[in-house]
Amino acid sequence: MSAIPKQQAPLPAKKKLTDRFLDSIERAGNKLPDPITLFVIMSGMILILSFLLAKIGVSATDPSSGEPIEVINLLNRAGIEQILTNMVSNFTSFAPLGLVLVTMLGVGVAEATGLIQLVMKKSVLSAPKKLILPVVLFTAIVGGVAADAAFIVFPPIAALIFMSVGRSPLVGLIATYAAVGGGFSANILLNSLDVLLAGITEQAAKMVDPNYIGNPTMNYYFLIASTFLLVGLATWVTVKFVEPRFSKYDGKVEAIAEITSAEKRGLKWAGITVFAYIAILLIAVIPENGWLRDAETGSFINSPFMSGIVPIMLFLFLLPAIAFGIGAKTIKSDKDVADKMFKSIADLAPFIVLAFVAAQMIAFFNWSNIGPILAIKGAELLQAMNFTGLPMLIGFIIICAFINLLIASASAKWALLATIFVPMFMYLGYSPAFTQMAYRIGDSITNPITPMLAYFAILLSFARKHDKSIGIGTLISALLPYSICFAIGWIILFSIWYLLGLPVGPGDSIFL
């Protein structure tokens, strides 16, 4: 009798090149120390680098003032004194810290009472499942009008949405963070960043044309087109590259059940509260003399409303949540509200510890002047390359993207770069609005992957609520495809805009 041949096990499917590349990044990144330790190491490296660069006299010339910028040694007596006396204030003045704590007070209560989950199930989840991802991403990009608060509010809500439809909450978290960060310079609504950058651009342009007047709408047409482009790209990247890297969600999927009479009552009370709250806000912002407009100019963009967006969002979540809780009987006394607030802050303990060390590292980097010097040297490098036309403009975008890995503040970078490139490009015939448009692309595309953006640490804290073992490498490998695709897609759109000579905003064109 002949032996029956053994059935061979099927060979594992060969991974794609992109998957192997991202796997290598994930493995390398996850071998890094704990983020707290990593920030400590980076802080030490910045201190040592400040000592070495100061000793060899590294410096640059500030293009706006002509004054020299030198690397500051932080390891001498004055530096050590500065570190010790400012360590507490570095932490307490760390911008994301207060923003996160205040915002999460409202969001935490809304989640604990069940309001967020119920609203999601009956609104976003009632849409076709294929549209949930693009709707969430579009909301995240447009939500950038709330500035930095968007990094705090939208990713955890998106995680809950994904979890409710049986998809990995980590995918929702990562995709939304990439949309908020990468789409920071894309929107269908104007916001405070448009005003801030336009003011810097105007000042730089006046070095060539003293009569030049900039306006916040100078890039508006391009920003609208960019919004829809990025939603499409982010949707494709999420489905094609990111979601396959995460195991399917095997936790409890909440079915869309009938709303109870108590929940109906709670939703009604919450709806009335939201309507009343928004009505009050509209009364305060629509009239030119409204209380939440600028008292002198009547401006809406530069106004108490925009600068107070964080507490406004706090009450937008907190007040309806309390009304819902009372109506649905998930809140029975003021102690219940306090307990839910306590829990929402307790859940942020890992982030608070991480924020302490991250705040020190960022402060050391700012004090050392290493960032501004690198920005100026990068600008000088582009000038030395003698590029012209579209290659020169694309080179400018790439340099801005690289600098963004080191200096997260959009206004701080532009304050340095505008005084070099706006006049330089004006002499070449390009309008200040077009130069600013190129800058905003470079300023956004590396936002998802830069650890210098403080909200990266917050993303890690949020992710560890769903997977305690997740590391920096996993996040970077998942976010990198967004940055790459945003860069390619945005540069293509920029090139088409340039070649067709389309207007970049109302009254603003590519050429002078």
PyMOL commands that set and color helices and strands:
alter all, ss='L'
color gray80, all
select helices_A, chain A and resi 17-30+35-55+77-92+95-112+115-122+124-126+129-146+149-164+169-182+192-205+220-245+261-285+304-307+309-328+334-346+349-368+370-385+389-404+410-427+432-445+455-464+472-500
alter helices_A, ss='H'
color red, helices_A
select strands_A, chain A and resi 59-61+68-70
alter strands_A, ss='S'
color yellow, strands_A
deselect
rebuild
show_as cartoon
